Amino acid sequence: MKTETKTAPKSAAHTTTAPLSRQSEMPFGRINYLLMIAGVGVIFLGFIIMSFDKTEFGFGFLGLTLGPIVTMAGFLLEFVAILRKPV
């Protein structure tokens, strides 16, 4: 005959759980999302500007200078939008 040993259940006093005092917040604020959308728009604008260059192989001012600067400005705006502290 087998004997089974039962262990006493753990009391609730030993478990520590923090009560949820407030709702979870969004990771970004409204301004952050607007800046992200604007950044994506500026990136697309930079690529569109680069496509307007009609010189051979895109070696003109639009393809080599203005378009990449606008595109990098869009990526910089995305960086700022992510790191900006929500209000």
Backbone atoms as SQL, in Angstrom:
CREATE TABLE atoms (id INTEGER PRIMARY KEY, chain TEXT, resi INTEGER, resn TEXT, atom TEXT, x REAL, y REAL, z REAL);
INSERT INTO atoms VALUES
  (1, 'A', 1, 'MET', 'N', 0.819, -1.168, 0.000),
  (2, 'A', 1, 'MET', 'CA', 0.000, 0.000, 0.000),
  (3, 'A', 1, 'MET', 'C', 0.875, 1.247, 0.000),
  (4, 'A', 2, 'LYS', 'N', 0.517, 2.206, -0.877),
  (5, 'A', 2, 'LYS', 'CA', 1.306, 3.427, -0.964),
  (6, 'A', 2, 'LYS', 'C', 0.712, 4.480, -0.060),
  (7, 'A', 3, 'THR', 'N', 1.584, 5.192, 0.572),
  (8, 'A', 3, 'THR', 'CA', 1.139, 6.320, 1.387),
  (9, 'A', 3, 'THR', 'C', 1.479, 7.617, 0.677),
  (10, 'A', 4, 'GLU', 'N', 0.496, 8.480, 0.552),
  (11, 'A', 4, 'GLU', 'CA', 0.715, 9.766, -0.088),
  (12, 'A', 4, 'GLU', 'C', 0.855, 10.839, 0.969),
  (13, 'A', 5, 'THR', 'N', 1.834, 11.671, 0.763),
  (14, 'A', 5, 'THR', 'CA', 2.006, 12.791, 1.686),
  (15, 'A', 5, 'THR', 'C', 1.472, 14.041, 1.027),
  (16, 'A', 6, 'LYS', 'N', 0.701, 14.767, 1.753),
  (17, 'A', 6, 'LYS', 'CA', 0.131, 16.004, 1.231),
  (18, 'A', 6, 'LYS', 'C', 0.868, 17.181, 1.844),
  (19, 'A', 7, 'THR', 'N', 1.168, 18.135, 1.003),
  (20, 'A', 7, 'THR', 'CA', 1.814, 19.347, 1.502),
  (21, 'A', 7, 'THR', 'C', 0.751, 20.412, 1.693),
  (22, 'A', 8, 'ALA', 'N', 0.987, 21.221, 2.653),
  (23, 'A', 8, 'ALA', 'CA', 0.033, 22.292, 2.945),
  (24, 'A', 8, 'ALA', 'C', 0.127, 23.359, 1.860),
  (25, 'A', 9, 'PRO', 'N', -1.007, 23.896, 1.428),
  (26, 'A', 9, 'PRO', 'CA', -0.952, 24.952, 0.412),
  (27, 'A', 9, 'PRO', 'C', -0.291, 26.205, 0.957),
  (28, 'A', 10, 'LYS', 'N', 0.379, 26.909, 0.075),
  (29, 'A', 10, 'LYS', 'CA', 1.052, 28.140, 0.491),
  (30, 'A', 10, 'LYS', 'C', 0.012, 29.190, 0.829),
  (31, 'A', 11, 'SER', 'N', 0.276, 29.893, 1.877),
  (32, 'A', 11, 'SER', 'CA', -0.687, 30.922, 2.274),
  (33, 'A', 11, 'SER', 'C', -0.537, 32.154, 1.394),
  (34, 'A', 12, 'ALA', 'N', -1.565, 32.946, 1.327),
  (35, 'A', 12, 'ALA', 'CA', -1.570, 34.145, 0.492),
  (36, 'A', 12, 'ALA', 'C', -0.650, 35.221, 1.048),
  (37, 'A', 13, 'ALA', 'N', -0.255, 35.094, 2.286),
  (38, 'A', 13, 'ALA', 'CA', 0.608, 36.104, 2.894),
  (39, 'A', 13, 'ALA', 'C', 2.018, 36.065, 2.310),
  (40, 'A', 14, 'HIS', 'N', 2.406, 34.941, 1.763),
  (41, 'A', 14, 'HIS', 'CA', 3.760, 34.815, 1.242),
  (42, 'A', 14, 'HIS', 'C', 3.894, 35.321, -0.188),
  (43, 'A', 15, 'THR', 'N', 2.816, 35.433, -0.894),
  (44, 'A', 15, 'THR', 'CA', 2.904, 35.928, -2.264),
  (45, 'A', 15, 'THR', 'C', 2.757, 37.441, -2.269),
  (46, 'A', 16, 'THR', 'N', 3.611, 38.074, -3.029),
  (47, 'A', 16, 'THR', 'CA', 3.551, 39.534, -3.112),
  (48, 'A', 16, 'THR', 'C', 3.267, 39.925, -4.551),
  (49, 'A', 17, 'THR', 'N', 2.147, 40.524, -4.752),
  (50, 'A', 17, 'THR', 'CA', 1.801, 41.053, -6.066),
  (51, 'A', 17, 'THR', 'C', 1.403, 42.504, -5.894),
  (52, 'A', 18, 'ALA', 'N', 1.892, 43.307, -6.793),
  (53, 'A', 18, 'ALA', 'CA', 1.571, 44.730, -6.734),
  (54, 'A', 18, 'ALA', 'C', 0.213, 44.956, -7.396),
  (55, 'A', 19, 'PRO', 'N', -0.674, 45.642, -6.727),
  (56, 'A', 19, 'PRO', 'CA', -1.973, 45.916, -7.340),
  (57, 'A', 19, 'PRO', 'C', -1.827, 46.919, -8.485),
  (58, 'A', 20, 'LEU', 'N', -2.647, 46.746, -9.488),
  (59, 'A', 20, 'LEU', 'CA', -2.627, 47.674, -10.612),
  (60, 'A', 20, 'LEU', 'C', -3.374, 48.929, -10.204),
  (61, 'A', 21, 'SER', 'N', -2.634, 49.993, -10.003),
  (62, 'A', 21, 'SER', 'CA', -3.250, 51.220, -9.516),
  (63, 'A', 21, 'SER', 'C', -3.761, 52.096, -10.642),
  (64, 'A', 22, 'ARG', 'N', -3.195, 51.950, -11.841),
  (65, 'A', 22, 'ARG', 'CA', -3.636, 52.777, -12.954),
  (66, 'A', 22, 'ARG', 'C', -3.565, 51.971, -14.239),
  (67, 'A', 23, 'GLN', 'N', -4.231, 52.470, -15.253),
  (68, 'A', 23, 'GLN', 'CA', -4.223, 51.778, -16.532),
  (69, 'A', 23, 'GLN', 'C', -2.855, 51.923, -17.182),
  (70, 'A', 24, 'SER', 'N', -2.505, 50.948, -17.984),
  (71, 'A', 24, 'SER', 'CA', -1.226, 51.051, -18.681),
  (72, 'A', 24, 'SER', 'C', -1.318, 52.160, -19.720),
  (73, 'A', 25, 'GLU', 'N', -0.251, 52.908, -19.835),
  (74, 'A', 25, 'GLU', 'CA', -0.233, 54.050, -20.735),
  (75, 'A', 25, 'GLU', 'C', 0.360, 53.655, -22.078),
  (76, 'A', 26, 'MET', 'N', 0.053, 54.443, -23.082),
  (77, 'A', 26, 'MET', 'CA', 0.625, 54.229, -24.407),
  (78, 'A', 26, 'MET', 'C', 2.113, 54.579, -24.350),
  (79, 'A', 27, 'PRO', 'N', 2.944, 53.887, -25.117),
  (80, 'A', 27, 'PRO', 'CA', 4.380, 54.173, -25.062),
  (81, 'A', 27, 'PRO', 'C', 4.750, 55.530, -25.649),
  (82, 'A', 28, 'PHE', 'N', 3.926, 56.037, -26.576),
  (83, 'A', 28, 'PHE', 'CA', 4.190, 57.329, -27.195),
  (84, 'A', 28, 'PHE', 'C', 2.957, 58.200, -27.061),
  (85, 'A', 29, 'GLY', 'N', 3.195, 59.497, -27.069),
  (86, 'A', 29, 'GLY', 'CA', 2.096, 60.448, -27.019),
  (87, 'A', 29, 'GLY', 'C', 1.610, 60.802, -28.417),
  (88, 'A', 30, 'ARG', 'N', 0.588, 61.643, -28.467),
  (89, 'A', 30, 'ARG', 'CA', 0.003, 62.047, -29.747),
  (90, 'A', 30, 'ARG', 'C', 1.027, 62.773, -30.617),
  (91, 'A', 31, 'ILE', 'N', 1.813, 63.647, -29.994),
  (92, 'A', 31, 'ILE', 'CA', 2.831, 64.401, -30.739),
  (93, 'A', 31, 'ILE', 'C', 3.868, 63.447, -31.338),
  (94, 'A', 32, 'ASN', 'N', 4.243, 62.407, -30.584),
  (95, 'A', 32, 'ASN', 'CA', 5.218, 61.439, -31.087),
  (96, 'A', 32, 'ASN', 'C', 4.710, 60.760, -32.360),
  (97, 'A', 33, 'TYR', 'N', 3.453, 60.347, -32.332),
  (98, 'A', 33, 'TYR', 'CA', 2.900, 59.681, -33.510),
  (99, 'A', 33, 'TYR', 'C', 2.801, 60.638, -34.693),
  (100, 'A', 34, 'LEU', 'N', 2.438, 61.878, -34.444),
  (101, 'A', 34, 'LEU', 'CA', 2.379, 62.857, -35.530),
  (102, 'A', 34, 'LEU', 'C', 3.765, 63.107, -36.122),
  (103, 'A', 35, 'LEU', 'N', 4.786, 63.177, -35.258),
  (104, 'A', 35, 'LEU', 'CA', 6.153, 63.353, -35.750),
  (105, 'A', 35, 'LEU', 'C', 6.617, 62.140, -36.557),
  (106, 'A', 36, 'MET', 'N', 6.212, 60.937, -36.134),
  (107, 'A', 36, 'MET', 'CA', 6.580, 59.735, -36.885),
  (108, 'A', 36, 'MET', 'C', 5.943, 59.743, -38.272),
  (109, 'A', 37, 'ILE', 'N', 4.674, 60.122, -38.333),
  (110, 'A', 37, 'ILE', 'CA', 3.997, 60.189, -39.633),
  (111, 'A', 37, 'ILE', 'C', 4.660, 61.244, -40.517),
  (112, 'A', 38, 'ALA', 'N', 4.997, 62.387, -39.920),
  (113, 'A', 38, 'ALA', 'CA', 5.673, 63.439, -40.684),
  (114, 'A', 38, 'ALA', 'C', 7.039, 62.954, -41.167),
  (115, 'A', 39, 'GLY', 'N', 7.759, 62.203, -40.340),
  (116, 'A', 39, 'GLY', 'CA', 9.061, 61.672, -40.735),
  (117, 'A', 39, 'GLY', 'C', 8.963, 60.722, -41.911),
  (118, 'A', 40, 'VAL', 'N', 7.959, 59.856, -41.899),
  (119, 'A', 40, 'VAL', 'CA', 7.762, 58.940, -43.025),
  (120, 'A', 40, 'VAL', 'C', 7.442, 59.734, -44.290),
  (121, 'A', 41, 'GLY', 'N', 6.638, 60.787, -44.143),
  (122, 'A', 41, 'GLY', 'CA', 6.322, 61.636, -45.294),
  (123, 'A', 41, 'GLY', 'C', 7.547, 62.323, -45.859),
  (124, 'A', 42, 'VAL', 'N', 8.430, 62.802, -44.979),
  (125, 'A', 42, 'VAL', 'CA', 9.651, 63.472, -45.435),
  (126, 'A', 42, 'VAL', 'C', 10.587, 62.471, -46.119),
  (127, 'A', 43, 'ILE', 'N', 10.642, 61.243, -45.609),
  (128, 'A', 43, 'ILE', 'CA', 11.469, 60.213, -46.247),
  (129, 'A', 43, 'ILE', 'C', 10.961, 59.933, -47.662),
  (130, 'A', 44, 'PHE', 'N', 9.649, 59.758, -47.792),
  (131, 'A', 44, 'PHE', 'CA', 9.079, 59.538, -49.132),
  (132, 'A', 44, 'PHE', 'C', 9.331, 60.730, -50.041),
  (133, 'A', 45, 'LEU', 'N', 9.224, 61.925, -49.492),
  (134, 'A', 45, 'LEU', 'CA', 9.482, 63.122, -50.286),
  (135, 'A', 45, 'LEU', 'C', 10.921, 63.126, -50.808),
  (136, 'A', 46, 'GLY', 'N', 11.867, 62.709, -49.969),
  (137, 'A', 46, 'GLY', 'CA', 13.261, 62.635, -50.401),
  (138, 'A', 46, 'GLY', 'C', 13.456, 61.665, -51.548),
  (139, 'A', 47, 'PHE', 'N', 12.787, 60.505, -51.476),
  (140, 'A', 47, 'PHE', 'CA', 12.901, 59.544, -52.573),
  (141, 'A', 47, 'PHE', 'C', 12.228, 60.056, -53.842),
  (142, 'A', 48, 'ILE', 'N', 11.126, 60.757, -53.683),
  (143, 'A', 48, 'ILE', 'CA', 10.457, 61.334, -54.857),
  (144, 'A', 48, 'ILE', 'C', 11.348, 62.391, -55.504),
  (145, 'A', 49, 'ILE', 'N', 11.991, 63.218, -54.682),
  (146, 'A', 49, 'ILE', 'CA', 12.906, 64.235, -55.218),
  (147, 'A', 49, 'ILE', 'C', 14.049, 63.569, -55.980),
  (148, 'A', 50, 'MET', 'N', 14.580, 62.465, -55.425),
  (149, 'A', 50, 'MET', 'CA', 15.663, 61.770, -56.127),
  (150, 'A', 50, 'MET', 'C', 15.194, 61.200, -57.462),
  (151, 'A', 51, 'SER', 'N', 13.933, 60.796, -57.536),
  (152, 'A', 51, 'SER', 'CA', 13.445, 60.221, -58.794),
  (153, 'A', 51, 'SER', 'C', 13.205, 61.283, -59.865),
  (154, 'A', 52, 'PHE', 'N', 13.094, 62.548, -59.475),
  (155, 'A', 52, 'PHE', 'CA', 12.890, 63.630, -60.440),
  (156, 'A', 52, 'PHE', 'C', 14.163, 64.012, -61.192),
  (157, 'A', 53, 'ASP', 'N', 15.300, 63.522, -60.743),
  (158, 'A', 53, 'ASP', 'CA', 16.564, 63.873, -61.396),
  (159, 'A', 53, 'ASP', 'C', 16.620, 63.220, -62.771),
  (160, 'A', 54, 'LYS', 'N', 16.740, 64.028, -63.810),
  (161, 'A', 54, 'LYS', 'CA', 16.694, 63.518, -65.182),
  (162, 'A', 54, 'LYS', 'C', 18.070, 63.347, -65.816),
  (163, 'A', 55, 'THR', 'N', 19.120, 63.640, -65.068),
  (164, 'A', 55, 'THR', 'CA', 20.457, 63.464, -65.647),
  (165, 'A', 55, 'THR', 'C', 20.805, 61.979, -65.705),
  (166, 'A', 56, 'GLU', 'N', 21.840, 61.673, -66.453),
  (167, 'A', 56, 'GLU', 'CA', 22.225, 60.286, -66.643),
  (168, 'A', 56, 'GLU', 'C', 22.645, 59.645, -65.318),
  (169, 'A', 57, 'PHE', 'N', 22.048, 58.513, -64.987),
  (170, 'A', 57, 'PHE', 'CA', 22.324, 57.743, -63.772),
  (171, 'A', 57, 'PHE', 'C', 22.022, 58.512, -62.488),
  (172, 'A', 58, 'GLY', 'N', 21.244, 59.574, -62.559),
  (173, 'A', 58, 'GLY', 'CA', 20.884, 60.319, -61.356),
  (174, 'A', 58, 'GLY', 'C', 22.023, 61.086, -60.732),
  (175, 'A', 59, 'PHE', 'N', 22.983, 61.543, -61.540),
  (176, 'A', 59, 'PHE', 'CA', 24.144, 62.242, -61.005),
  (177, 'A', 59, 'PHE', 'C', 23.955, 63.750, -60.935),
  (178, 'A', 60, 'GLY', 'N', 22.730, 64.238, -60.980),
  (179, 'A', 60, 'GLY', 'CA', 22.492, 65.675, -60.909),
  (180, 'A', 60, 'GLY', 'C', 22.324, 66.145, -59.473),
  (181, 'A', 61, 'PHE', 'N', 21.949, 67.407, -59.342),
  (182, 'A', 61, 'PHE', 'CA', 21.781, 68.011, -58.018),
  (183, 'A', 61, 'PHE', 'C', 20.672, 67.329, -57.225),
  (184, 'A', 62, 'LEU', 'N', 19.560, 67.009, -57.875),
  (185, 'A', 62, 'LEU', 'CA', 18.438, 66.400, -57.159),
  (186, 'A', 62, 'LEU', 'C', 18.767, 64.997, -56.666),
  (187, 'A', 63, 'GLY', 'N', 19.443, 64.217, -57.484),
  (188, 'A', 63, 'GLY', 'CA', 19.732, 62.830, -57.137),
  (189, 'A', 63, 'GLY', 'C', 20.875, 62.639, -56.170),
  (190, 'A', 64, 'LEU', 'N', 21.836, 63.549, -56.188),
  (191, 'A', 64, 'LEU', 'CA', 23.019, 63.372, -55.337),
  (192, 'A', 64, 'LEU', 'C', 23.049, 64.274, -54.113),
  (193, 'A', 65, 'THR', 'N', 22.320, 65.379, -54.137),
  (194, 'A', 65, 'THR', 'CA', 22.435, 66.335, -53.044),
  (195, 'A', 65, 'THR', 'C', 21.115, 66.549, -52.317),
  (196, 'A', 66, 'LEU', 'N', 20.138, 67.096, -53.000),
  (197, 'A', 66, 'LEU', 'CA', 18.902, 67.493, -52.330),
  (198, 'A', 66, 'LEU', 'C', 18.091, 66.296, -51.832),
  (199, 'A', 67, 'GLY', 'N', 17.912, 65.289, -52.667),
  (200, 'A', 67, 'GLY', 'CA', 17.133, 64.115, -52.272),
  (201, 'A', 67, 'GLY', 'C', 17.691, 63.399, -51.052),
  (202, 'A', 68, 'PRO', 'N', 18.985, 63.077, -51.038),
  (203, 'A', 68, 'PRO', 'CA', 19.540, 62.418, -49.853),
  (204, 'A', 68, 'PRO', 'C', 19.489, 63.278, -48.589),
  (205, 'A', 69, 'ILE', 'N', 19.651, 64.591, -48.730),
  (206, 'A', 69, 'ILE', 'CA', 19.570, 65.460, -47.549),
  (207, 'A', 69, 'ILE', 'C', 18.159, 65.440, -46.976),
  (208, 'A', 70, 'VAL', 'N', 17.158, 65.504, -47.845),
  (209, 'A', 70, 'VAL', 'CA', 15.768, 65.466, -47.378),
  (210, 'A', 70, 'VAL', 'C', 15.454, 64.107, -46.751),
  (211, 'A', 71, 'THR', 'N', 15.946, 63.033, -47.350),
  (212, 'A', 71, 'THR', 'CA', 15.722, 61.697, -46.797),
  (213, 'A', 71, 'THR', 'C', 16.369, 61.557, -45.421),
  (214, 'A', 72, 'MET', 'N', 17.596, 62.032, -45.275),
  (215, 'A', 72, 'MET', 'CA', 18.262, 61.965, -43.968),
  (216, 'A', 72, 'MET', 'C', 17.534, 62.823, -42.937),
  (217, 'A', 73, 'ALA', 'N', 16.982, 63.958, -43.367),
  (218, 'A', 73, 'ALA', 'CA', 16.197, 64.785, -42.450),
  (219, 'A', 73, 'ALA', 'C', 14.965, 64.020, -41.969),
  (220, 'A', 74, 'GLY', 'N', 14.372, 63.221, -42.844),
  (221, 'A', 74, 'GLY', 'CA', 13.235, 62.394, -42.443),
  (222, 'A', 74, 'GLY', 'C', 13.625, 61.352, -41.413),
  (223, 'A', 75, 'PHE', 'N', 14.772, 60.712, -41.610),
  (224, 'A', 75, 'PHE', 'CA', 15.239, 59.736, -40.623),
  (225, 'A', 75, 'PHE', 'C', 15.590, 60.417, -39.299),
  (226, 'A', 76, 'LEU', 'N', 16.141, 61.600, -39.352),
  (227, 'A', 76, 'LEU', 'CA', 16.422, 62.351, -38.131),
  (228, 'A', 76, 'LEU', 'C', 15.124, 62.702, -37.403),
  (229, 'A', 77, 'LEU', 'N', 14.097, 63.056, -38.151),
  (230, 'A', 77, 'LEU', 'CA', 12.798, 63.349, -37.549),
  (231, 'A', 77, 'LEU', 'C', 12.204, 62.104, -36.893),
  (232, 'A', 78, 'GLU', 'N', 12.387, 60.950, -37.500),
  (233, 'A', 78, 'GLU', 'CA', 11.940, 59.696, -36.885),
  (234, 'A', 78, 'GLU', 'C', 12.682, 59.439, -35.572),
  (235, 'A', 79, 'PHE', 'N', 13.977, 59.682, -35.563),
  (236, 'A', 79, 'PHE', 'CA', 14.790, 59.511, -34.359),
  (237, 'A', 79, 'PHE', 'C', 14.285, 60.413, -33.234),
  (238, 'A', 80, 'VAL', 'N', 14.007, 61.667, -33.561),
  (239, 'A', 80, 'VAL', 'CA', 13.498, 62.620, -32.569),
  (240, 'A', 80, 'VAL', 'C', 12.122, 62.184, -32.083),
  (241, 'A', 81, 'ALA', 'N', 11.276, 61.697, -32.989),
  (242, 'A', 81, 'ALA', 'CA', 9.926, 61.280, -32.615),
  (243, 'A', 81, 'ALA', 'C', 9.951, 60.107, -31.647),
  (244, 'A', 82, 'ILE', 'N', 10.892, 59.202, -31.813),
  (245, 'A', 82, 'ILE', 'CA', 10.980, 58.048, -30.921),
  (246, 'A', 82, 'ILE', 'C', 11.540, 58.446, -29.566),
  (247, 'A', 83, 'LEU', 'N', 12.539, 59.312, -29.543),
  (248, 'A', 83, 'LEU', 'CA', 13.198, 59.650, -28.283),
  (249, 'A', 83, 'LEU', 'C', 12.522, 60.774, -27.506),
  (250, 'A', 84, 'ARG', 'N', 11.602, 61.489, -28.128),
  (251, 'A', 84, 'ARG', 'CA', 10.925, 62.598, -27.445),
  (252, 'A', 84, 'ARG', 'C', 10.051, 62.036, -26.329),
  (253, 'A', 85, 'LYS', 'N', 10.170, 62.630, -25.158),
  (254, 'A', 85, 'LYS', 'CA', 9.405, 62.163, -24.008),
  (255, 'A', 85, 'LYS', 'C', 7.944, 62.566, -24.173),
  (256, 'A', 86, 'PRO', 'N', 7.016, 61.598, -24.026),
  (257, 'A', 86, 'PRO', 'CA', 5.602, 61.957, -24.168),
  (258, 'A', 86, 'PRO', 'C', 5.150, 62.865, -23.033),
  (259, 'A', 87, 'VAL', 'N', 4.280, 63.787, -23.377),
  (260, 'A', 87, 'VAL', 'CA', 3.796, 64.748, -22.373),
  (261, 'A', 87, 'VAL', 'C', 2.544, 64.225, -21.739);
